[in-house]
Amino acid sequence: MKPDFAKGNGLIPAIVQDVESKQVLMLAYVNEEAYQKMLETKQTCFYSRSRKQLWHKGETSGHFQHIVGMYLDCDNDTFLIIVRQDGAACHTGSYSCFFKTIMPYDLADLNDRLYDVLEDQEIHLSKVEEDLKKKADAHDEAALEDLYFDLIAKLKAEGVDLRDFEAKMKAKYPLKGQVKKIFYE
């Protein structure tokens, strides 16, 4: 399995993704020299089309990308590089280069939103349990939405670290198919 550098006039696009958050950090281009450098150093290296030279990500900023996995697509002409990111991926200082919203994906961070809402609230366990009992038998969508929120609130009231709990649940119930192979090896 060898990258097909000929298709793109010597350059292959590379999608860089964070191993923990699964957030896409950036898109860059790789030539054969950059590819060999990545295999040697286990850090991302790209070809800068504007400067027309090799670019070792983090060399000047200190924001290195440590490669934990690298994949080719079915046509051998696009890389997916999974990394542990030091600092920001974007030259603007943003963690990801993809921060300009055109069409938001509203449910992407649902649990984070609930955690943020609950963070500053004083939660009374008895009230939450009472609400849970009422809503558990309800069959309408609004009650079920409230039930989900109340379950998260109960976990917080019990002293559970919500982000730790979510990580344990993701490990216990991983994604299916090829995605599982990529991220849970």
Disulfide bonds with the S-S distance in Angstrom:
none
